[in-house]
Amino acid sequence: MSIEQDFDSNFRYVLVAARRARQLQNGAEPLVSTRSRKACRVAQDEIAAGKIAYVKPEGAKVLKPEVEAPDIPKFAS
């Protein structure tokens, strides 16, 4: 596993920000001082300040299911 600071996609950024916002809503203390009281904005400010990192497992692969899907019926138009 490796600790990452930079985001390889916007989707991963949103996932990390959402998870941190949930932690803030559940009572975690903010890591930066900010004017906002909204958990989502505080999480974004923490990421921008470089206070938030995430763990990316090594060798994570997307596997195709081994079961074949049925054929999609074709309709005549």
C-alpha positions as CSV (number, residue, x, y, z in Angstrom):
1,M,0.0,0.0,0.0
2,S,1.1,3.5,-0.7
3,I,0.1,6.8,0.7
4,E,-1.0,9.3,-2.0
5,Q,-1.3,13.1,-1.8
6,D,-2.1,13.8,-5.5
7,F,-5.4,12.7,-7.0
8,D,-5.3,10.7,-10.2
9,S,-9.0,11.5,-11.0
10,N,-11.8,13.8,-10.0
11,F,-13.8,10.8,-8.8
12,R,-11.1,9.9,-6.3
13,Y,-11.0,13.5,-5.1
14,V,-14.8,13.5,-4.5
15,L,-14.6,10.1,-2.7
16,V,-11.8,11.3,-0.3
17,A,-13.6,14.7,0.3
18,A,-16.9,12.9,1.0
19,R,-15.3,10.5,3.5
20,R,-13.6,13.3,5.3
21,A,-16.8,15.4,5.4
22,R,-18.5,12.4,7.0
23,Q,-15.8,12.2,9.6
24,L,-16.2,15.9,10.3
25,Q,-20.0,15.5,10.6
26,N,-19.4,12.7,13.2
27,G,-17.4,15.0,15.4
28,A,-13.8,14.9,14.1
29,E,-11.9,18.1,14.6
30,P,-11.0,20.2,11.5
31,L,-7.2,20.1,10.6
32,V,-7.2,23.7,9.3
33,S,-8.9,26.9,10.3
34,T,-11.5,28.0,7.9
35,R,-14.4,30.4,7.7
36,S,-16.9,27.8,6.5
37,R,-18.9,25.7,8.9
38,K,-20.1,23.2,6.2
39,A,-18.3,19.9,6.5
40,C,-17.9,19.5,2.7
41,R,-16.2,22.8,2.3
42,V,-13.9,22.2,5.3
43,A,-12.9,18.9,3.8
44,Q,-12.1,20.6,0.5
45,D,-10.0,23.2,2.4
46,E,-8.1,20.5,4.2
47,I,-7.3,18.7,0.9
48,A,-6.2,22.0,-0.6
49,A,-3.9,22.6,2.4
50,G,-2.3,19.2,1.9
51,K,-3.5,17.8,5.3
52,I,-5.5,14.9,3.8
53,A,-3.9,11.8,2.2
54,Y,-5.4,8.5,1.2
55,V,-4.1,4.9,1.0
56,K,-4.0,3.3,-2.4
57,P,-3.5,-0.4,-2.3
58,E,-0.8,-1.8,-4.6
59,G,-1.9,-4.1,-7.4
60,A,-5.6,-3.2,-7.2
61,K,-7.1,-4.5,-10.4
62,V,-10.6,-4.4,-11.8
63,L,-11.6,-7.9,-12.6
64,K,-14.1,-8.9,-15.2
65,P,-16.8,-11.2,-14.0
66,E,-16.3,-14.8,-15.2
67,V,-20.0,-15.3,-15.9
68,E,-21.0,-14.4,-19.4
69,A,-23.9,-12.0,-19.8
70,P,-26.8,-13.1,-21.9
71,D,-27.1,-11.7,-25.4
72,I,-29.0,-8.5,-25.8
73,P,-32.0,-9.0,-28.0
74,K,-32.0,-7.0,-31.2
75,F,-35.2,-5.5,-32.4
76,A,-36.0,-4.7,-36.0
77,S,-37.0,-1.2,-36.7
